[in-house]
Amino acid sequence: MEHTVKAFDEDITRLRGLIAEMGGLAEAAVQNAMDALIQGDDALAERTIEGDKKIDALEGQVDRLAVRIIALRAPMADDLREVIAALKIAGVVERIGDYSKAIAKASRQIDAKRKTFEPLTLLPAMAEIAAEMVHDVLTAYAARDAGLALEVIRTDAKVDAFYDSIFRNLVSHMVENPTTITSAAQLLFVARNLERIGDHATNVAEMVHFAATGLYPSDEER
């Protein structure tokens, strides 16, 4: 029995480690994609795009390990909840990586004169909040911190507000400056991806809260 418990603990530790590694790569991808966008660094954009393969590979490892744990260890109650949460979280973190890859791809389509393109100045603050949400939710996962998970959920409203503001600004800019429509449309796409990253960080936070407490956050808690 002791051997079985030890083996299960080792599997869970490995599962947590894979999620942490995935999360670290996804968090870096958000930042790298935005740096590539702001600086016009196509080489960094390409590295970000290529790096998404590692996140995908880690998700596959999480899937296989989670299935193995369920099949061989038959976890119950809290243990099963953690395995299921890890499985779901891995899928969401993989999507965050995909959105970062999309931003990196979009950065290559922005006009070369981007540093004089005023709407571009609106995105870094939004990206910073979204990246912080990813960082904080991974910290919450590692610490089983339901309170921090709730803070992440509440922060998503700031990202949504940024998106609404940027959307209005970019639409107005396109109307007033028709020659910039292509670049402005790409920035709108980037803003939408950042908004989705915030949504996905919120989804992870809900699962972290569930794994820690057995309850999903209610609307009242938000």
Salt bridges, closest charged atoms under 4 A:
ASP11 OD1 - ARG68 NH1 3.06
ASP11 OD2 - ARG73 NE 2.97
GLU21 OE2 - LYS54 NZ 3.98
GLU27 OE2 - HIS135 ND1 3.04
GLU46 OE1 - ARG108 NH1 2.72
GLU50 OE2 - LYS53 NZ 2.98
ASP52 OD2 - LYS101 NZ 3.40
ASP78 OD1 - ARG81 NH1 3.09
GLU82 OE2 - ARG16 NE 2.59
GLU82 OE2 - ARG144 NH2 2.55
ASP98 OD2 - ARG95 NH1 2.89
GLU195 OE1 - ARG192 NH1 2.57
ASP199 OD2 - ARG196 NH1 2.79
GLU206 OE2 - ARG222 NH2 2.29
GLU221 OE2 - HIS209 NE2 3.97
